[in-house]
Structure formats: C-alpha cells, structure tokens
Amino acid sequence: MKEDLLARLVGLAERNNQNKNFPLTIVKVADYLEDCETVNRERIYLVFNQYVLPEFKEVMFDFVSQIIQREFKGRAQISVGENFVEFWGVGD
C-alpha cells in the first residue's frame, strides 16, 4: 500500500469531520494481489474528530473487529493500529 495515498485519505477524513462536525469518518482501503482479483489485505481507518470520548473510540474499534471476525467466520487475521483495523488471510 502506498503510504502517501493513505495519509491523504486520512487527511480528507479529518477535514470531513471538521467541516461537517462528524464524530467519525470511516475509510476502507483494499490492497489486491497481482491478479487484481484476490484481496491481499484490507484496512479500515477510524478517523475521529478531536472531541470524541475515549470510550467511544474503544467501542468503535471493538465493534469493527467483531464485525470482521463474524463476517469471515474467524478466518481473518486482525491487527489493530492507532487509527485503523487491518485484516488479511481471507482472500475474498
């Protein structure tokens, strides 16, 4: 994945939150293998505005992680970063 593109997407989400007074903007990015059909990894950015409570952030990260686990019936490997949830190993 191209880090500069991801940083620009997060920046757009941050501006979206400010301009529209949103508590959260979600950005999902998929990285495909060379066949352009098989998904290698997916990353879901949770971009919060500066006023949300830490408890809200915690609940949202847990919520997204649970959705991924249930959707892929436990096949997904999940990594949680500071502002994203990344998953891989499903190939769908």
mmCIF file of the C-alpha atoms, coordinates in Angstrom:
data_MODEL
# 
_entry.id   MODEL 
# 
loop_
_atom_site.group_PDB 
_atom_site.id 
_atom_site.type_symbol 
_atom_site.label_atom_id 
_atom_site.label_alt_id 
_atom_site.label_comp_id 
_atom_site.label_asym_id 
_atom_site.label_entity_id 
_atom_site.label_seq_id 
_atom_site.pdbx_PDB_ins_code 
_atom_site.Cartn_x 
_atom_site.Cartn_y 
_atom_site.Cartn_z 
_atom_site.occupancy 
_atom_site.B_iso_or_equiv 
_atom_site.pdbx_formal_charge 
_atom_site.auth_seq_id 
_atom_site.auth_comp_id 
_atom_site.auth_asym_id 
_atom_site.auth_atom_id 
_atom_site.pdbx_PDB_model_num 
ATOM 1  C CA . MET A 1 1  ? 0.000   0.000   0.000   1.00 0.00 ? 1  MET A CA 1 
ATOM 2  C CA . LYS A 1 2  ? 1.191   3.469   -0.737  1.00 0.00 ? 2  LYS A CA 1 
ATOM 3  C CA . GLU A 1 3  ? 1.676   5.369   2.498   1.00 0.00 ? 3  GLU A CA 1 
ATOM 4  C CA . ASP A 1 4  ? 1.270   8.803   0.895   1.00 0.00 ? 4  ASP A CA 1 
ATOM 5  C CA . LEU A 1 5  ? -2.125  7.859   -0.529  1.00 0.00 ? 5  LEU A CA 1 
ATOM 6  C CA . LEU A 1 6  ? -3.265  6.524   2.826   1.00 0.00 ? 6  LEU A CA 1 
ATOM 7  C CA . ALA A 1 7  ? -2.107  9.678   4.598   1.00 0.00 ? 7  ALA A CA 1 
ATOM 8  C CA . ARG A 1 8  ? -4.049  11.824  2.103   1.00 0.00 ? 8  ARG A CA 1 
ATOM 9  C CA . LEU A 1 9  ? -7.203  9.735   2.618   1.00 0.00 ? 9  LEU A CA 1 
ATOM 10 C CA . VAL A 1 10 ? -6.936  10.123  6.393   1.00 0.00 ? 10 VAL A CA 1 
ATOM 11 C CA . GLY A 1 11 ? -6.390  13.858  5.939   1.00 0.00 ? 11 GLY A CA 1 
ATOM 12 C CA . LEU A 1 12 ? -9.549  14.111  3.831   1.00 0.00 ? 12 LEU A CA 1 
ATOM 13 C CA . ALA A 1 13 ? -11.482 12.224  6.504   1.00 0.00 ? 13 ALA A CA 1 
ATOM 14 C CA . GLU A 1 14 ? -10.181 14.581  9.199   1.00 0.00 ? 14 GLU A CA 1 
ATOM 15 C CA . ARG A 1 15 ? -11.302 17.609  7.160   1.00 0.00 ? 15 ARG A CA 1 
ATOM 16 C CA . ASN A 1 16 ? -14.661 15.933  6.565   1.00 0.00 ? 16 ASN A CA 1 
ATOM 17 C CA . ASN A 1 17 ? -15.142 15.584  10.327  1.00 0.00 ? 17 ASN A CA 1 
ATOM 18 C CA . GLN A 1 18 ? -14.259 19.232  10.893  1.00 0.00 ? 18 GLN A CA 1 
ATOM 19 C CA . ASN A 1 19 ? -16.355 20.631  8.042   1.00 0.00 ? 19 ASN A CA 1 
ATOM 20 C CA . LYS A 1 20 ? -19.461 18.595  8.841   1.00 0.00 ? 20 LYS A CA 1 
ATOM 21 C CA . ASN A 1 21 ? -18.974 18.252  12.603  1.00 0.00 ? 21 ASN A CA 1 
ATOM 22 C CA . PHE A 1 22 ? -18.935 14.457  12.338  1.00 0.00 ? 22 PHE A CA 1 
ATOM 23 C CA . PRO A 1 23 ? -17.646 12.416  15.278  1.00 0.00 ? 23 PRO A CA 1 
ATOM 24 C CA . LEU A 1 24 ? -16.239 9.746   12.944  1.00 0.00 ? 24 LEU A CA 1 
ATOM 25 C CA . THR A 1 25 ? -15.438 9.102   9.303   1.00 0.00 ? 25 THR A CA 1 
ATOM 26 C CA . ILE A 1 26 ? -14.627 5.542   8.213   1.00 0.00 ? 26 ILE A CA 1 
ATOM 27 C CA . VAL A 1 27 ? -12.294 4.894   5.271   1.00 0.00 ? 27 VAL A CA 1 
ATOM 28 C CA . LYS A 1 28 ? -11.797 1.360   3.931   1.00 0.00 ? 28 LYS A CA 1 
ATOM 29 C CA . VAL A 1 29 ? -8.854  0.510   1.669   1.00 0.00 ? 29 VAL A CA 1 
ATOM 30 C CA . ALA A 1 30 ? -8.279  -2.805  -0.111  1.00 0.00 ? 30 ALA A CA 1 
ATOM 31 C CA . ASP A 1 31 ? -4.877  -3.962  -1.375  1.00 0.00 ? 31 ASP A CA 1 
ATOM 32 C CA . TYR A 1 32 ? -5.124  -6.538  -4.177  1.00 0.00 ? 32 TYR A CA 1 
ATOM 33 C CA . LEU A 1 33 ? -2.628  -9.174  -5.305  1.00 0.00 ? 33 LEU A CA 1 
ATOM 34 C CA . GLU A 1 34 ? -1.061  -9.044  -8.783  1.00 0.00 ? 34 GLU A CA 1 
ATOM 35 C CA . ASP A 1 35 ? -4.080  -10.840 -10.308 1.00 0.00 ? 35 ASP A CA 1 
ATOM 36 C CA . CYS A 1 36 ? -6.164  -7.731  -9.449  1.00 0.00 ? 36 CYS A CA 1 
ATOM 37 C CA . GLU A 1 37 ? -8.926  -10.005 -8.130  1.00 0.00 ? 37 GLU A CA 1 
ATOM 38 C CA . THR A 1 38 ? -7.670  -11.511 -4.886  1.00 0.00 ? 38 THR A CA 1 
ATOM 39 C CA . VAL A 1 39 ? -7.642  -9.231  -1.855  1.00 0.00 ? 39 VAL A CA 1 
ATOM 40 C CA . ASN A 1 40 ? -4.288  -9.254  -0.062  1.00 0.00 ? 40 ASN A CA 1 
ATOM 41 C CA . ARG A 1 41 ? -5.139  -7.000  2.899   1.00 0.00 ? 41 ARG A CA 1 
ATOM 42 C CA . GLU A 1 42 ? -7.822  -4.579  3.915   1.00 0.00 ? 42 GLU A CA 1 
ATOM 43 C CA . ARG A 1 43 ? -7.513  -1.651  6.262   1.00 0.00 ? 43 ARG A CA 1 
ATOM 44 C CA . ILE A 1 44 ? -10.363 0.219   7.894   1.00 0.00 ? 44 ILE A CA 1 
ATOM 45 C CA . TYR A 1 45 ? -9.422  3.654   9.180   1.00 0.00 ? 45 TYR A CA 1 
ATOM 46 C CA . LEU A 1 46 ? -11.487 5.044   12.041  1.00 0.00 ? 46 LEU A CA 1 
ATOM 47 C CA . VAL A 1 47 ? -10.871 8.780   11.886  1.00 0.00 ? 47 VAL A CA 1 
ATOM 48 C CA . PHE A 1 48 ? -12.381 10.537  14.904  1.00 0.00 ? 48 PHE A CA 1 
ATOM 49 C CA . ASN A 1 49 ? -12.833 14.234  15.498  1.00 0.00 ? 49 ASN A CA 1 
ATOM 50 C CA . GLN A 1 50 ? -10.940 15.779  18.371  1.00 0.00 ? 50 GLN A CA 1 
ATOM 51 C CA . TYR A 1 51 ? -13.954 15.905  20.707  1.00 0.00 ? 51 TYR A CA 1 
ATOM 52 C CA . VAL A 1 52 ? -14.997 12.249  20.930  1.00 0.00 ? 52 VAL A CA 1 
ATOM 53 C CA . LEU A 1 53 ? -14.643 10.408  24.210  1.00 0.00 ? 53 LEU A CA 1 
ATOM 54 C CA . PRO A 1 54 ? -12.014 7.651   24.563  1.00 0.00 ? 54 PRO A CA 1 
ATOM 55 C CA . GLU A 1 55 ? -14.831 5.217   25.435  1.00 0.00 ? 55 GLU A CA 1 
ATOM 56 C CA . PHE A 1 56 ? -16.495 5.894   22.067  1.00 0.00 ? 56 PHE A CA 1 
ATOM 57 C CA . LYS A 1 57 ? -13.217 5.136   20.271  1.00 0.00 ? 57 LYS A CA 1 
ATOM 58 C CA . GLU A 1 58 ? -12.773 1.912   22.216  1.00 0.00 ? 58 GLU A CA 1 
ATOM 59 C CA . VAL A 1 59 ? -16.302 0.728   21.460  1.00 0.00 ? 59 VAL A CA 1 
ATOM 60 C CA . MET A 1 60 ? -15.953 1.521   17.743  1.00 0.00 ? 60 MET A CA 1 
ATOM 61 C CA . PHE A 1 61 ? -12.657 -0.381  17.403  1.00 0.00 ? 61 PHE A CA 1 
ATOM 62 C CA . ASP A 1 62 ? -14.197 -3.361  19.191  1.00 0.00 ? 62 ASP A CA 1 
ATOM 63 C CA . PHE A 1 63 ? -17.331 -3.141  17.034  1.00 0.00 ? 63 PHE A CA 1 
ATOM 64 C CA . VAL A 1 64 ? -15.371 -3.130  13.747  1.00 0.00 ? 64 VAL A CA 1 
ATOM 65 C CA . SER A 1 65 ? -13.131 -6.005  14.910  1.00 0.00 ? 65 SER A CA 1 
ATOM 66 C CA . GLN A 1 66 ? -16.166 -8.106  15.853  1.00 0.00 ? 66 GLN A CA 1 
ATOM 67 C CA . ILE A 1 67 ? -17.842 -7.437  12.509  1.00 0.00 ? 67 ILE A CA 1 
ATOM 68 C CA . ILE A 1 68 ? -14.720 -8.659  10.685  1.00 0.00 ? 68 ILE A CA 1 
ATOM 69 C CA . GLN A 1 69 ? -14.490 -11.811 12.842  1.00 0.00 ? 69 GLN A CA 1 
ATOM 70 C CA . ARG A 1 70 ? -18.149 -12.681 12.299  1.00 0.00 ? 70 ARG A CA 1 
ATOM 71 C CA . GLU A 1 71 ? -18.222 -11.826 8.597   1.00 0.00 ? 71 GLU A CA 1 
ATOM 72 C CA . PHE A 1 72 ? -15.249 -14.093 7.842   1.00 0.00 ? 72 PHE A CA 1 
ATOM 73 C CA . LYS A 1 73 ? -16.173 -16.738 10.441  1.00 0.00 ? 73 LYS A CA 1 
ATOM 74 C CA . GLY A 1 74 ? -12.879 -16.415 12.313  1.00 0.00 ? 74 GLY A CA 1 
ATOM 75 C CA . ARG A 1 75 ? -10.655 -16.829 9.216   1.00 0.00 ? 75 ARG A CA 1 
ATOM 76 C CA . ALA A 1 76 ? -9.369  -13.240 9.266   1.00 0.00 ? 76 ALA A CA 1 
ATOM 77 C CA . GLN A 1 77 ? -6.144  -12.309 10.973  1.00 0.00 ? 77 GLN A CA 1 
ATOM 78 C CA . ILE A 1 78 ? -6.621  -8.902  12.579  1.00 0.00 ? 78 ILE A CA 1 
ATOM 79 C CA . SER A 1 79 ? -4.184  -6.215  13.638  1.00 0.00 ? 79 SER A CA 1 
ATOM 80 C CA . VAL A 1 80 ? -5.300  -3.026  15.377  1.00 0.00 ? 80 VAL A CA 1 
ATOM 81 C CA . GLY A 1 81 ? -3.254  0.142   14.946  1.00 0.00 ? 81 GLY A CA 1 
ATOM 82 C CA . GLU A 1 82 ? -3.620  3.589   16.456  1.00 0.00 ? 82 GLU A CA 1 
ATOM 83 C CA . ASN A 1 83 ? -6.263  4.663   13.938  1.00 0.00 ? 83 ASN A CA 1 
ATOM 84 C CA . PHE A 1 84 ? -7.062  1.531   11.913  1.00 0.00 ? 84 PHE A CA 1 
ATOM 85 C CA . VAL A 1 85 ? -8.076  -2.110  11.936  1.00 0.00 ? 85 VAL A CA 1 
ATOM 86 C CA . GLU A 1 86 ? -6.246  -4.205  9.344   1.00 0.00 ? 86 GLU A CA 1 
ATOM 87 C CA . PHE A 1 87 ? -7.156  -7.732  8.324   1.00 0.00 ? 87 PHE A CA 1 
ATOM 88 C CA . TRP A 1 88 ? -5.921  -10.370 5.906   1.00 0.00 ? 88 TRP A CA 1 
ATOM 89 C CA . GLY A 1 89 ? -5.945  -14.081 5.193   1.00 0.00 ? 89 GLY A CA 1 
ATOM 90 C CA . VAL A 1 90 ? -9.456  -14.326 3.794   1.00 0.00 ? 90 VAL A CA 1 
ATOM 91 C CA . GLY A 1 91 ? -8.686  -13.895 0.058   1.00 0.00 ? 91 GLY A CA 1 
ATOM 92 C CA . ASP A 1 92 ? -12.226 -12.708 -0.677  1.00 0.00 ? 92 ASP A CA 1 
# 
